[in-house]
């Protein structure tokens, strides 16, 4: 196998792994928000799932499809990395909202 084939293989598997991990994380956010929601509240905590869904549909799902098909791997890797960065930033924001800026612990 040539160097370009090896690089393409590593890029492909890393894109699939990143997208798969972010898919599992997206599914986990439903539980995370449900556990940390105010039981006496109005349910507006669940609105936080919407941006996670946008990130999944706009960045993660296309990167997974590009990785599986083996086409445009640099774009797929860039989309997966962008999705990862946005998911981390959004998690930090949602965690601070759900914990009232650190006043109570986050239930994982």
N, C-alpha and C positions, 0 to 999 in steps of 0.2 A: 504494500500500500504506500502511495506517495505521501509527501508531507501535506499537500493540499487535501488529499482524501482523509488524512488523520485529523486535520484541523476542522474539516467539514463534519466529520463524525463526532468530534468533541463538541462542536458548536450545536449540532443537532440534538445530542443527548442532553446537553446542559439546558438548552431551550425547552425541551420536553420536561425535564426535571423541575425547572423553575416554574413553568406553567402549571404542572401538576401540583406542586406545593402550594401555589397561589390559589388553585381551584379548591384544594382542601381547606385552605385558610378562609376563602370566601364562604364555604359551607359552614365553617366553624363560627363565623361572625353572627349567624342567626342565633346560635346557642349562647354566645357571649353576651349579646345584647338582651336576649330573653332572661338570662340569669341575673343580669345587673339592672334590669328595668325596675322602675318604681312600681310595686304592686298596687298602690293606690293612685297611680298617676293616670294620665290620659292616653298613654301608649305612643306618645310622640318620639320616644327613643327609637322606635322601629324605623323612623325616617332615615336613620343613619345607615340603614342597609342599602339605600338607593345609590349613594356614591360608590360604595363597594361594588354594586352591580354594574354601574357604568364602567368602572375600571376593568371589571371582569369581561364585559362584552366588548369594550373598545380596544383593550390591550392584551389581556391574557388569552382569551379564546382565539383571536387571530394568530398570536404567537405559537400557541399549541398546534393549530392547524398547519402553520408554516413549518414547524418542526417535524410534525408527522409526515408531511408530504415531502420534506427535504428540499423545498424550493425557497429561495430568498432567505437563506439562513441568517445573514447579518441583520436583516430587518426583523426577523423573528426574535433574535436574541436582544435586539434593541427594544422591541416592544415588551419582552418579558422583563428586562431590567427596569424599564420605565414603569411598568405595572408594579414591580416590587418596591420601587422608591415611593410611588404614590400610595401604595397600601401601607407602608410603614408610617408615612406622614399622616395619613388619615387615621391609622390606629392610635397614634399619639394624641391626636385631637379628640377622638371618641373616648379614649381612656380618661383624658382629663375631664371631659363632660360627665362621664358616668361616675367618676369618683368625686365629683364636685371639687376639682382642682387639688386632689390628693387628700381630702378630708376623710375619706373612707377607702378601704382597700378594694381593689378590683377582684371580683370573683372569677377565676378562670375556669 
